[in-house]
Amino acid sequence: MTAAPGFYARRLSRPGAVLAPMAGYSDAPMRRLAAEQGALWTVSEMISARGLVLGNEGPDLTIGRPYAGEEGRVVQLYGAEADILAEGSRRALSWFGAAAIDLNMGCPVPKIKGKGGACLLLTPEVAYTLVSAMREVVPVDVSAKIRLGYDRVRAIEVAQGLEAAGASLITVHGRTSVQRYTGHADWDAIAGVAAAVSVPVVGSGDVTDLPTLKARQRSGVAAVMVGRGAVGNPWLFAQAAGTLDTDPTDAQRAHTALRHAELNAEWYGERRGLLQMRKVLPGYFAHRPEWREALVRCSTLGEVRLALDHLTATGTAGESRVSPRPGTRYAESRP
């Protein structure tokens, strides 16, 4: 089966930004809010292809399954074996309804060293065989997310090899693997990659606010990917698309923060969902660091509502359009 290009080209026909894959953050609730604000597409948290093929994972995998009606979601896999990634791609498409499949070649964390991620930048010829194998078995676009290199810059060489292997799009984070997240992303190097290949290149790294995003959109890339800058700030995608030209008020932030908490409770169960929100809620009010302590203490939806009502003194936070029915009991998430 030959992959049919099209998803990325269609999505790149309009302006906007892309939600990055972020472990522990780019889950179904966050993807839903980003998509509603006009993200070009969203990317799942990275998923082990070996876990899909040889492990106990199935269609109900929490980080893989889509929310009801989800569209435009790319599933990111990591691995280092062509046959496993090929079968993992088939399953990601069948189980999770992926709009495209992305190969992780940029994760620098030690626990996956030798299993894929950024270590593939040391042996890019292996990565080319992986992309080729994935592309042969799924009828959707296959892409790759890379860094500038492992311990030295070689992104142009790697990107050209990935293009030759059949990648429909390449995302480049502007640091090497050994840098992890220190220093600054090198957008000149990203622009150099974009100029050296004919497939679209998406740039990533240090995009935390609208002025920076706008500047990066003019750097020669096809689109900009946003990670940490989107946590607590889904409006950044509407601003990137040109459909919003103002910043949200505190009342609007509170409304969306509560909705995010409710979506988390629906997805994971209230206890787990609200524990996860403790790292997200302060991001909605990054301009008010004095509110952080009150927000991270919330462990129920009721406490989130009360805290937001008190902090904003508007009452707006209690009017979320997805607030639960009286007596609703949230089910615990599936493993």
C-alpha positions in Angstrom: 0.0 0.0 0.0 1.4 3.4 -1.0 1.0 6.4 1.2 -1.2 9.0 -0.4 0.1 12.5 0.3 -2.4 15.2 1.1 -3.1 15.9 4.8 -0.2 18.2 5.5 -0.6 20.0 2.1 -4.3 20.7 2.9 -3.7 21.9 6.3 -0.8 24.2 5.2 -3.0 25.9 2.7 -4.1 28.3 5.5 -2.1 30.3 8.1 -1.7 29.0 11.6 0.4 27.1 14.1 0.8 23.4 15.1 0.5 21.9 18.6 3.7 20.1 19.5 3.8 16.5 21.0 4.5 16.9 24.7 4.6 14.0 27.1 2.1 14.7 29.9 0.6 17.7 28.1 -0.6 17.2 24.6 -3.4 14.9 25.7 -7.0 14.8 24.4 -8.2 17.8 26.5 -5.4 20.0 25.4 -5.6 18.9 21.8 -9.3 19.6 21.8 -8.9 23.2 23.0 -6.0 23.8 20.5 -8.1 22.5 17.6 -11.1 24.6 18.6 -8.8 27.7 18.5 -7.7 26.8 14.9 -4.5 24.8 15.3 -3.4 23.5 11.9 -3.1 20.1 13.4 -2.2 18.6 16.7 0.2 15.8 17.6 -0.2 13.1 20.2 2.2 12.4 23.0 4.8 10.0 21.7 3.8 6.4 21.7 6.1 3.3 21.7 5.6 1.3 18.5 7.0 -1.7 20.3 4.3 -1.3 23.0 1.6 -1.3 20.3 2.9 -4.4 18.6 4.5 -6.5 21.3 3.1 -5.1 24.5 -0.3 -5.0 26.1 -1.4 -1.8 24.4 -4.7 -1.7 22.5 -7.3 0.6 21.0 -8.2 2.0 24.5 -4.6 3.3 25.1 -5.3 6.6 26.8 -2.5 8.6 25.1 -3.5 7.1 21.7 -7.3 7.1 21.5 -9.0 10.2 20.1 -11.7 12.2 21.8 -15.2 11.9 20.2 -15.1 13.6 16.8 -11.4 14.4 16.8 -9.9 15.2 13.5 -6.6 16.5 12.3 -4.6 14.6 14.9 -1.2 13.2 14.0 0.0 10.2 16.0 3.7 10.2 16.9 5.5 6.9 17.3 9.0 6.1 18.4 11.1 3.1 17.8 14.2 1.8 16.0 13.0 -1.4 14.1 11.5 -1.1 10.7 9.1 -4.0 11.0 7.9 -2.9 14.4 7.3 0.7 13.3 5.6 -0.5 10.1 3.1 -2.6 12.1 2.8 0.1 14.8 1.9 2.6 12.0 -0.8 0.2 10.8 -2.2 -0.1 14.3 -2.0 3.6 15.0 -4.1 4.2 11.8 -6.6 1.5 12.6 -7.0 2.0 16.3 -6.6 5.7 16.7 -7.7 7.2 13.4 -4.4 9.0 12.8 -4.5 11.7 10.1 -0.8 11.2 9.6 2.0 9.2 11.3 5.1 11.0 12.7 8.4 9.4 13.6 10.0 10.8 16.7 13.7 11.5 16.0 14.1 14.3 18.5 13.4 13.1 22.1 16.6 13.5 24.1 15.6 11.7 27.3 18.0 9.0 28.3 15.3 6.3 29.0 14.6 5.8 25.3 18.3 5.9 24.2 18.8 3.0 21.8 15.1 2.6 21.3 14.6 5.5 19.0 14.2 9.3 19.5 17.2 11.5 19.1 19.7 8.6 19.0 18.5 8.0 15.4 20.4 11.2 14.5 23.6 9.2 15.2 22.6 6.7 12.5 20.3 8.6 10.1 20.6 5.8 7.5 18.6 3.6 9.9 16.0 6.4 10.2 15.6 6.5 6.4 14.7 2.8 6.4 12.2 3.3 9.2 10.4 6.1 7.3 10.4 4.1 4.1 9.0 1.1 5.9 6.2 3.1 7.5 5.4 4.9 4.3 4.9 1.6 2.4 2.2 0.3 4.7 -0.1 3.2 5.5 -2.2 5.3 3.1 -1.5 8.6 5.0 1.3 11.0 5.2 4.4 10.0 7.1 6.6 12.7 8.6 9.5 13.0 11.0 10.4 15.3 13.9 14.2 15.9 14.3 16.7 18.1 16.0 19.6 19.9 14.4 21.7 16.8 15.2 22.8 14.7 18.1 26.0 16.4 19.2 26.7 18.3 16.1 24.6 20.1 13.5 23.8 17.8 10.5 20.1 18.6 10.0 20.3 19.4 6.3 21.9 16.0 5.6 19.3 14.2 7.7 16.4 16.1 6.2 17.5 15.4 2.7 17.7 11.7 3.5 14.3 11.7 5.1 12.9 13.4 2.0 14.4 10.8 -0.3 12.9 8.1 2.0 9.4 9.5 1.4 8.7 11.8 4.3 5.9 14.2 3.5 7.0 16.8 6.0 9.8 17.4 8.5 9.7 19.2 11.8 13.0 20.6 13.0 13.6 21.6 16.6 16.4 24.2 16.7 18.8 22.5 19.2 21.0 19.4 19.2 20.1 16.4 21.4 22.9 17.1 23.8 21.7 20.6 24.3 18.3 19.3 25.4 16.5 22.5 26.3 19.4 24.7 27.3 20.5 27.7 25.3 18.4 29.1 22.5 16.8 27.4 19.5 18.8 28.2 16.3 16.1 29.4 13.8 18.7 30.4 11.2 19.7 26.7 11.1 16.0 25.7 10.8 15.6 28.1 7.9 18.6 26.5 6.3 16.9 23.1 6.4 13.7 24.6 4.9 15.7 26.0 2.0 17.5 22.7 1.4 14.5 20.4 0.9 11.4 20.6 -1.2 9.0 19.1 1.4 7.5 21.4 3.9 9.5 22.1 7.0 7.9 23.1 10.3 10.1 25.0 12.8 10.1 24.4 16.6 11.8 25.9 19.6 11.3 28.7 22.1 8.0 30.0 20.7 6.3 31.2 23.9 4.4 34.3 22.8 2.7 35.9 19.8 5.5 38.3 18.8 8.0 35.4 18.7 5.5 33.3 16.7 4.9 36.0 14.2 8.6 36.5 13.7 9.2 32.8 13.2 6.4 32.6 10.7 8.5 34.9 8.5 11.6 32.7 8.8 11.0 30.6 5.7 9.3 27.6 7.3 6.0 26.3 6.2 4.5 26.6 9.7 5.6 27.0 13.4 5.1 24.4 16.1 4.3 25.5 19.6 4.8 23.5 22.7 5.3 25.0 26.1 4.0 28.4 24.9 0.5 26.8 24.3 0.1 25.4 27.9 -2.6 27.6 29.4 -2.7 29.6 26.2 -4.8 27.9 23.5 -5.7 31.4 22.1 -2.2 31.5 20.6 -3.5 29.3 17.8 -6.3 31.7 16.9 -3.9 34.6 17.0 -1.5 32.7 14.7 -4.3 32.0 12.3 -5.3 35.7 12.2 -8.8 35.1 13.7 -8.1 36.8 17.0 -6.2 40.0 17.5 -6.7 40.6 21.3 -5.5 38.8 24.4 -8.2 37.1 26.6 -9.4 38.8 29.7 -9.0 37.1 33.1 -12.7 36.2 32.9 -12.2 34.4 29.6 -9.1 32.7 30.9 -11.0 31.5 33.9 -13.8 30.2 31.7 -11.4 28.2 29.5 -9.4 27.0 32.5 -12.5 25.5 34.1 -13.5 23.9 30.8 -10.0 22.4 30.6 -10.4 21.0 34.1 -13.8 19.5 33.2 -12.5 17.9 30.1 -9.7 16.4 32.1 -12.2 15.0 34.6 -14.2 13.5 31.8 -11.1 11.9 30.2 -9.2 10.6 33.2 -11.7 10.7 36.1 -11.9 13.6 38.5 -9.2 12.6 40.9 -6.5 11.9 38.3 -7.7 14.7 36.0 -7.4 17.4 38.6 -4.0 16.2 39.8 -2.8 16.7 36.2 -4.4 20.1 36.0 -2.2 21.4 38.9 0.7 21.8 36.4 -1.6 23.4 33.8 -3.9 25.8 35.7 -1.2 28.3 36.6 -0.3 28.6 32.9 -3.6 30.2 32.2 -2.6 33.1 34.5 1.1 33.3 34.0 0.8 37.0 34.2 -0.5 36.6 37.8 2.1 34.5 39.6 0.5 35.3 42.9 -2.5 33.1 42.0 -0.4 30.0 41.6 -0.6 28.8 45.1 -4.4 28.9 45.2 -4.6 27.1 41.8 -2.3 24.2 42.5 -4.2 23.3 45.7 -7.4 22.5 43.8 -8.2 18.7 43.8 -11.9 18.8 42.8 -13.9 20.6 40.1 -15.8 22.4 42.9 -12.5 23.7 44.3 -11.4 24.9 40.8 -14.7 26.8 40.4 -14.4 28.4 43.8 -10.8 29.4 43.3 -11.4 30.9 39.9 -14.5 32.7 41.1 -12.6 34.2 44.0 -9.5 35.1 42.0 -11.3 36.7 39.2 -14.3 38.1 41.2 -16.5 37.7 38.2 -18.5 34.5 38.6 -17.8 33.8 34.9 -15.8 30.7 35.7 -18.8 28.9 36.9 -20.5 29.1 33.5 -18.5 26.6 31.4 -20.6 25.1 28.6 -19.5 21.6 29.5 -20.2 21.7 33.2 -21.3 18.4 34.5 -25.0 17.6 35.2 -26.0 17.6 38.9 -25.2 14.2 40.3 -22.7 13.3 37.6 -20.0 11.0 38.8 -16.8 10.8 36.7 -15.6 7.4 35.9 -11.9 6.6 36.5 -9.9 6.4 33.3 -8.9 3.2 31.6 -5.2 2.3 32.1 
